[in-house]
Amino acid sequence: MTTTPDESEIEALVQRIDDAAQAASTAFKVDRALGAPAEDRGTPLGVIAAAFLYRERGPRDDRSVPVFRPFMEGEAGSAYPPPPQEMPVEVLGVWEACAQRVTAPMARARLHDLLFAARSGNVGDHARAAVAAYVELAARYPRAAAEEMERIHVGLGAGSAICRALELARAMRDDDLAQQVMREGVLHARHALSTKAGPGIVFGFLRPLAEDRDPLPEVDELLLEARREYAGDVWQTASAIELQLARTGDAPTKEQLHRDEVQALIDAADQEASPLNAMLHLQKAVQLAERHHLADLRDGATKKLQDLAGADLGLVRHGVSVPVDRALIDAWIDQLIDCETWQEALERLLAQGPPSGRVEENRKFVEDIPRISPFVDIMPTMLLTGEGLPKITAETPEERAAHHLADVELRRIQMVTPFIVEILERIHRKWGPIDAADLRAFFGRAVHVTDPVAGALARAVGRYFNGDFEGAAFTAVARIERLAREVLLQLGAPVFKVAVRDAPAQYPGLGTLLDRLEARGLDESWARFLGTFFTRPEGPGYRNELLHGSIDDVGQGAAAIVVIAVLFMTIGISVEPPPASDEPGSAAAE
């Protein structure tokens, strides 16, 4: 701060704060009303304006999140305003002087709370002063406002004020003060319900009251009233049940509440005109029923979900045209097949790398998504099976990141597939028909490819060249799993899972086999291609969809990608068996 204000400057500053805060419904509006230019950040007015710029922790945010977060955060730890505990003592002195003199509850609450967070001065006095101001601020809620949005801001702010006041009272271990705050909250919650203020305002009051360690008995009555009020709204019903669950430790009561929530989702699906919305409700119902061991409700919701298979979900397919330089493509393909044998041409095709691209480039693209399209980055995404049923929903940041990476890989596959198809067609035109025995010898030269498997792969590729794409895919896909298993066996890795009690003996599935291969050195980009296309839930799951009968028409493009996978899993993967010391071997792309 450039200068320390004298007494007359403090008085003028206090008056300006009260004028700005008296009718403001949010702290940000106080900052705007103060009108401190950016270049005045170091002045007394600037440091006061900064106090109203902090973003507050929300009632549903994790308690590890700071109560007051900077409005702007940059790289290398830069932030404005800085965290309260990092503020210079001169700034805290201005906040202290003004906190003791302002009268507007919005200003008193913010300044005393910041001083408490900064552990400046008498923290107990600051906490209690902030509680009193927050309670007074919440009391503004029932008042009428000229504009609807202003009424909503006041109502939501009142709920946040009660939440923070209760938190401060508990932090000071002042149970009497906490009880006083809760009594105020009960009054406001009852008023909000009786005036049908809206669920955001109602639950803004009820949530902190229900989640307190020693809530008032009236809260149970209010939650039941909220259940009745929002009986037709599945999401608000779930909110009320969530708070009821937080209020009880009784096992039968908990089970009944879980049943109520699942049944509410099933009922909402039955009443939905939109099949897509009904599917979302039923998917959630199945997940909750499974989590809480409600087998009857799970089975009922699953049957209803199955009945939606094939329904028109109102989805729209979007396509993007990407212009390409045909002369460059022709030159590239000519270079690939300008060789003496078809074997060399297939090897050159394989040397172009996985159709999904290099994983490093794909990850970098995913890292840029929040900047390129912030909305896409934060929205949950549902993926459907081939039969139109929900397969996976990416909701958490980790799930969305996995979805985005697989999505980038699939888009790259879609872009290169027409060129792979053309290359294979030109190879067949130049050297075909290719003798089945020669194909068998080509695949069988790899140490991990047995003669029967080489024969099956030769038949699969032969079928592809002859236009039987379905026969090619069905023959090859099952052998890809066999090839992954054979590679692991060559590496000396344990693969077979023996029978244990009621669990039968079995080999692990393709996804597990690929994970084990990657752990033993398989090139990550190729591992990502195989996993995303064949097994990963974020991808099309082509292996399961095909072999479980969910794909009715195998196209030439998909069959061509299967051929590339066959080429890699035979001639493209090198196997180094374990040495005499029994150290684990490794697998890598050649």
N, C-alpha and C positions, 0 to 999 in steps of 0.2 A: 504494500500500500504506500502511495507516495507521501501522504500526510496523515497525521492523527487529528481527527476532528475535535474542535473545542466544544464547550457546553452549548453554545448557541447553534452550532452546526448540527449537533446531536438532536436538539429540539426540532429544528427544521426537518431533519431526516425522519424523525419519528412521525411528524405530522404528514409527511409525504407517504410514508409507509401505510399509515392508517387510512389515508384517503384512497390509496390503491387497493388495500386489502379488505375494506369494510364490506363491499358487496361482491367481491370476486368469488367465483365458485370453484376455481382451481388455483394452485400455486403459480402455474405458468401465466395465468391472467394477471397476477400481481406483478410478475416480472415485466410483462408488456405495459402495464399501467404505470410502472415506475419510469419506463422510457429511458433507461441508461444506455447510451451509445456504447458500442464495442470498445471504442478507444478509451472509455472511462472505467475500464475494469479495475484499475488500480486506485480509484477514488473511493471515498466512503460510500457514495451512491452505488458505485459499481460492485463493491463487495456485498452490499445489502441485496442488490438485484440478484447476485449470484446465489444467495441463499434460497431463492425461489425458483432456481433453474434445475435443481436436482430432480432426478427421476426417483419416485418412491417405489419401494418393494410392494408388490401387490399382495392381497390377502391369500392368494393361492400359490404364491411363489415359495420356493424352498427357503427355509430359515437360514440357510448358509449364504443366501444372497444378502448383500449389505442393505440396510434400510434406506440409505440415500446413495444413489449412484450418479456419477457425472452425467451431465446432459450430452456431452460429446467426448468420445474416447478415440484417440488416434494410435498410431504405431509407437513402439518403444515406450509404452506406459504413459504417454501424454494424455491429459484429461482436463476438461473444464466443465464445471468447477472441480478443483481437486477434492478428494475425499475429505470429509469434515475433520478427521483426526490429523490430516496433513496441512491444515490451514495454519498460516502464521499467527502468532499470538496477537499481533495487531488487529488482524481480521476478527479473531474471536472476541477481542475487546470491544469492537464496534457492534458485533452481534449481541454481546452481553448488555451493553449500554442501552441498545434499542429494545431488547427483549424485556427489560425491566420497566419500560415506559409505554410501549405500544398498547393499544386497547383492543384492536380488531382481533377476534379469535384466530383467524387464519394466520396472521402475523405472529401472534404469541405462540401458537402451536408449533409453527415451523421453526422459529428461532430457538425456543427452549429445547425442542427435540434435537436440533442440530448441535446445540451445546452439550446435551446429554450424550449424543453419539460421539462427539469429540472429546468427551471426558474433561470438559473445561469447567472450572469453578465448582460449585456445590452441585454435583450431579443429581443428588436426591431432590433438591429444590427444583432443579430444571425439569426432572421427570414429572414431578407432581404438578408443576405449573403447566407443562405440556398436556397432561391428562385433563386438567380442568379446562384448558382451552379447546381440546378435542371434543370434550363432552358438550361444551357450549357451541362448538361448530356443528356438531351433529344435531343440536336442537333447532338449527335453522331448517332442517329437512321438511317438516310439514308445511312450511310456508308456501304460498302460491308464488309462481314466477310468471312473468309475462310470456316467456317463450318455453315451448315444450322441452327443447334441448337443455335449457337452463335448469328446468325442474329435474331432468334426468341427472345432470351433472351434480346438482345439490344432493339428490338422493344417493347416488353412488358415492359421492364424497362423504356423506354422513356415515355410510357403512364402513368405509375405510377409516374414518375418524374413530369410530367405536372399536374397530379391530386394533388400531395402534394404541389407543388409550388403555385397552385391556392388556395388551402386550407390555406396555410400560409399567402398569400397576403390578403385574406379575414379576417383572424384572426387579422391582423394588421390594418384592415379597410383602406387599401391602394388601392383605386379603380383604380388608374392609373397603379399600378403594376399588379393588377389583369387583367386589359385589355391587358397589354403587354404579360402576360403569355398566355392568351386566343388566342391572335394573333399567338403566336408561335404554340399553339396546333392546330389551324386551318390549318396552313401550313403543319404540320406533318400529320394531318388526311387526307388532300387533297392528299399528296404524297402517303400515305398508300393505299388510294382507287385507285389512278391512277396506282400504281404498283402491285395492287392485292396482298397486303401483307398478307392478311388473316384476318378473322373477329376478332380474339382476339386482334390483334394490332390495327385494325381500331376502334373498340369500346373502346379500352383502351384510345384512344385520345378523342373520341366523348362523352363518358359518363360524365366525369367531366365538359366538355364544355356545354352539354345539361342540366345538373342538377344544374348549377350555377344560382344564383338568378338574374343575369343580363347578360345573354349570348349575344354573338355577333350574328347579323342577319344571318351571313354566315352559322351558325350551322344548320338552317332549310334546307338550300340547301344541305348540306352534308348528313343530315339524309335521304332526298329524294334520293340522289345518292346511299346511302347505301341500301335503299329499292330496288332500281333497280338492284344493284349489286348482292344482295342475294335473289332475287325474288324466286329462286327455293329451297331455304333453309328455312324451316318453323321456325326453332329456331332462326336463325339470323334475319329473318323478324320480329319475335316477339320482339327481342332485340331492333331493330330500332323503332318499334311502341311504345315500352315501353318508349323510350327516347322522341319520338314525343309527347306522352301523358304528359310527364313531362313539355313540353314546351308550353302547351295550356290550357287555362281555358274555352274555348268556348265549350258549351255543344254539339251543332251539330257536331263540329269537333271531339270531344271525341267519340261520338257515332259512327261516321264513322270509326275512327281508331279501335275501338273495333270490329266493323263489319269486317274490313280488317283482323284483327288477327284471328277471328273465321273462316272466310272464307279460310284463308291460311291453317289452320289446316284441314278443310274439304277437300280442294284441295289436300293436302299432303296425306290424307287417300286414296283418289281416285287413287293416283298414286303409292301407296305402293304395292309391290309384297307380302309383309309379312302380313298376317291377324293380327298377334299380334301387329305389329307396327301401322297398320291402326286402330286397336282398341284403342291403346294409344292416337293417334291423335284425334279420335272422342270423347273419354272420356273427354279429355281436352277441346275440342270444346264445348261440352254440358255444362261443368262446367262454362266456361267463358260466354257462351251465357246466362245461367241462372243468373249468377252474374250481368250481365249488361242488363238484361231484353230484350234480343233479341229473342223473342219467335219464330219467323219464322226460324231463324238459329238453335235454340235449337231443334225444332221439326224435322228439316231436318237432323241434325246430329244424333239425337236419332233414327230415322228410319234407317239410314245407319248402326248404331251400332247394332240395332236389326237384320238387315240382316246378320250380321256376326255370329249370334248365331249358334253354331254347327260347325263352321269352324275349320279346323285343324290348331291350333295355333303353332304347332311344339314343344309343351311342352313335357318334358320327366319325367316320373314318376320314382322316386328313392325310393328304399326300403332298410331297414337296418335289418339284422338278429341279434337278441340278444339271446345268449345262456342262457338257464335256467336249473337249477338242477331239473329234473323231480321228483326226490324222495322228494325234499323239497316241491314242488308244491302239490304233492299227499298228503303229510302229512298235509299240510295247509288245503286243501279241506276236507280231512277226518275229521279234527278237527272241521270244520265249520258245517258239516252235522251229526256229532256224537251227536245227540240229539233226544229227544222223538217225536217231532212234526215238521212238515214243517213250521209252524208259527215261531218256535224258530230258525229254520235254516235261514229263510229269515231275521229275526231280527239280527242274527249273521253276515249275509252277509252285511246288512246295517251298522252294527257297524264298518266295516272295513274302513269307511270314504268315501268321494266322490271319484269317479273314476279319477278325475283330480288331486288328491293329495291335500296336505295342501298348502294354499296360501303362507305361510311364506317361505316354502322351494322353491316354484316356483319363488317367487320374488328374492330370493337370487341367484338362478341360472341365472335369467335374468340380475342381476347386474354384473355377471361374464362374460357375452357375449362379452363386449368390449375387455376383456383380452383374452378370448378364440378365438374369431373370429372377429377381428376389422372390416373386410370388410363387414360381414353380418350386423354389427351394424350400418353402415353408409348408406347402400344401401336402396333405397325405395323399397317397396314390394307391388305388386298388388294381391288382392284376387278376385277370380272369383265366380260367382253364379254357381248353378248346370247346367245352360244352357250355361256356358262358357262366360258370359258377365261380364264386370268389376263391382265389388261390392264396393270395397274400396281400396284406395292406401295409404299406410303408408309412408309419406314423412318426416314429422317433427320428432324431437326426441321424443316428447310425443306420437305421433302416432306409431312410431316404437316400443317404449317400450310397449304400449298396445298390439301391434301385437305379440311381442316376448312372453309376458306373456300368451296370449291366445294360442300361438303355443306350448309352453311348456305344458300347460294343455291338449291340444288335443293329444299331443304325449303320455302323461301319460294315457289318456283314451284309445288310440289305444293299448297300451301295456297291459292293464289289461282286455280289453274287451274279449279276448279269454278265460280267466280264469272265468270271470263272466258267459259267455255262458256255460262253462263246469259245473260250480256250479249249475246253474239253471237246466241243463239237469239231473244232478245227483239227485237234489231234486225231479224232476218229476219222475225219475225212482224209487226212494225209496218210495215216498208217492202217486204218481199219480195213476189213475186220481184224481185230487183234485176237490172236489165237489164245484160247483159254489156258492151254498148257504154259504159254509164255507168261500170261498174267500170274498163274500159279507160281512159277519159278521166280518172278519178280518180287512177289510178296514173301515167298518162302525163304529168300536169301537172308532175312533177319533172323537172328538166333532165337528170338522169343516167339516166332511164328511157326506153329506146328504145321505139318502138311495138311491135315484136315481143315484147319483154319484158313490156310493159304488157298485151298480149293474153294471154300465158301466165299472168300473175298473175291476170288477170280470170277465166280458166278455173279456176285453182286455187281462188280464193275462192268462185266459183260452185259448184264441186264440194263445197266444205266446206258451204255452205248447203244443198245438196241431199242431204247425208248421205254423200257419197263421200269419207270422210276419208283413205283410202289414196291415191286419185287426187289429192286436194288436196295431201297431203304430198309425194308424188313429183314433182308438177309444180312446187311452190313451192321445195323445198329446193335444187334445182340452181340456180334463178334467184337465190337469196339470194347464192350465191357470185358469180354474174354481176353482181349489183348492187354488191357490194363492189368488184369489179374496175372497174366503170364509174365509181364515185365516185372512185377513185384516178386513173383516166384524166382525169376532169374536173379534178382537182387538179393535173394535170401531173406526176404521179408515175410513174417508170419501173416497169412491171409485168411486161412480157413478158421471159422469160429465153431468150436466143438459144441455139442449139445450140453446144456446145463439145465437140470431139473425139467421144467416144461418147455424151455426154449429149444427148438430144433437146431441141429447143426446147419450151418449155412455159410456162404461167401457174402462179404459185404457188398453193397450196391456200388454202382459206378461213381457216384459222388464221393463216397468214402475212399474208393480206390484212387481217384484223382487227387484227393487231398494227401493221401499217403505218398503218391508219386511226387507231388510238388515238394513235400517235406524231404524227399530224397534227391532233390536237385532238378526236377523237371522244370523247364523254362516256364516262368510265371505267365508270360503272355499266351503261350500255347495252352497252359493249364486253365487260364481264364476263358479262352475260346471254347474249349471242350466243356468246361463246367457251365458256362453261361448258356450255351446252345442246348446241351443235353440234359443237365440235371439241376442247375441252380434255380431256386424258387423265383428269383427275380427275373429269370429268363423264360423262354417258351417251354422248358422242360421237355424237349423233343423226344427224349428217350421214353419217358413215361407216357406222354400223350400218344405216341405212335404205338407202342407195344400194348397199351391198355385200350386201344381201339377208339381213341378220341379224335383221330385225324382220318377223315373220310377220303381225302384226295391228296396224295403225295405229289407235289409239284416238282418240276425239273430243278428249280432253284434249290429247294430243300435237299433234294437228292444229291445235287452237286456239292453242297456243303458236307454232306455225309461222306462223299467220296474223298474230299480233302481231309476229313478226320481219319479215314481209313489209311490214306497215304502217310499221314503223320505218325499214326500209331504203329505202322509197319516199318517203312523205310526212313521216316523222319526222326525217330527216337533212337538214341544210342544207349545201349545198356552196358554198364561196367559191373560185372559180377563181383561179389565180395571177395577180397583177398584171403589168403590162407589164415590170416589172423581173425577171421570172422567179423571184420569191421563192416558196417552197412555199406552196400554199394550205392551207385547213383544212376539217375536217368536224366538225360538232357536232350534238347533238340540239337540235331546236327547242323 
